[in-house]
């Protein structure tokens, strides 16, 4: 299937990035590039809409961890069941900022 990473226009220091599809070693660099660019541009907050992710592997998780260390990164759901389970199994759900919706992510402090 592949992956789509789409950056929306920044608003009030917030960048929204939409993630859709399957993220593995071949497609996760698409997101990594966007997060590195946001860090270089000193974007205040980055919201990842992960509600349309159908697959994610350890490469994708590594990109999330790196992004979390460099930025104020918020994952916006609703999280697909398999992705939520992966975050729970790796205990990343206790370290990453996760909100149930894009609206809640935008309101997150």
C-alpha positions, 0 to 999 in steps of 0.5 A: 500500500505505501504511506502518505505524509502530508504537512498542513499549513502552520497555524499559531506555531502549530504544525499538523502532519497527516500520516496515512498507510503503512510505515516501515523501514522504507516509508518511515523516512518520509515522516522523519524528514518532516519532523527534522524539518520542523525541528530545524524551523523551531516549530512550537508544536507538531501534531501527528494525525495517526488515525489512518495508520494501517501498519507501523513497525519499529522504524516508525516507533524510532522516528516517533521517539526521535521526534518526541525528543526534539519537538513538542510532539502530540499524536492525535487519534483515534488510534487504530487498534493495532497501532494502539496495541503496539504503543502499549506493548512497547510502553511508548503510550506512557511516554508520548503525548496522545490525544483522542482527536485532532481537536483535543491535540490542538487544545493540548497545553 
